[in-house]
Amino acid sequence: MAAMAGVNGGAEAGHAGAHGGGHTGAEAGAAPVRVLIVDDDALVRSGLSMILGGVPDLRVVGEASDGAEVPAAVEAYAPDVVLMDIRMPRVDGLSATETLRASPRPPEVLVLTTFDADDQVLRALRAGAAGFLLKDTPPAEIVQAIRRVAAGEATLSPSVTRQLIRHVTTTAPTGAGPDPRRDRALRLLDGLSQREREVAVALGQGRTNAEIAAELYMSVATVKAYVSRLLTKLDLNNRVQVALLVHDAGLA
């Protein structure tokens, strides 16, 4: 099964690669990132647990085999990040993500999938998922993605963000009739300052913080502050949702 390649293909590799790049929470003296794994495949759950179990700054605190179990599991284990499968027999990961992200102070959600840009992934991102991982993602990249999400960053690379936005473009309704989604997006973006709007459009184009900083002549720290301000003003959960909103408005 191709989807198992990254998950079961080497906990040792994940452990070895997990220490590359950046300071971990453990190194900084912070508590480990608490992870809940949600997947109906016991082998996938076991493989992910093996990969993450050897990483000092991550801790698998629990598992669930269906979306129906997620609310109780989150209440019991208080995870920082939920790895959420999409396709499960009773309650799928999309419905579980929508329910979870609508609750007060929800954990971040990383969607696990065997496919990339399609309507289901977009629905998860619009619901508030911080991004998605393909199940054949190399172990070290899974670890880094969890770290980024726990730090409040999206897990979509600029190329993947652009791919998603292209997908929205090709599936968006055409014609001269009313477009409630576009009208809503324009109304929300009209409330931004010019600088905030520039940062939002750059996010919609799939730019990284460093690329936005260079393009708009500001520091990376300032870009991060603008992104945080955008999330607050637009009442969104992450930068991917900002990117999708900008596209809905026809500005990227």
Buried (B, 14 or more C-beta within 10 A) or exposed (E): EEBBBBBBBBBEBBBEBBBEEEEBBBEEEEEBBBBBBBBBBEEBBBBBBBBBBBBEBBBBBBBBBBBBBBBEBBEEBEBBBBBBBBBBEEBBBBBBBBBBBEEEEBBBBBBBBBEEBEEBBBBBBBBBBBBBBBBBBBBBBBBBBBBBBBEBBBBBEBEBBBBBBEBBEEEEEEEEEEBEBBEEBBEBBEEBEEEBBBBBBBBBBBBBBEBBBEBBEBEBEBBBEBBEBBBEBBEBBBBBBBBBBBBBBEBB
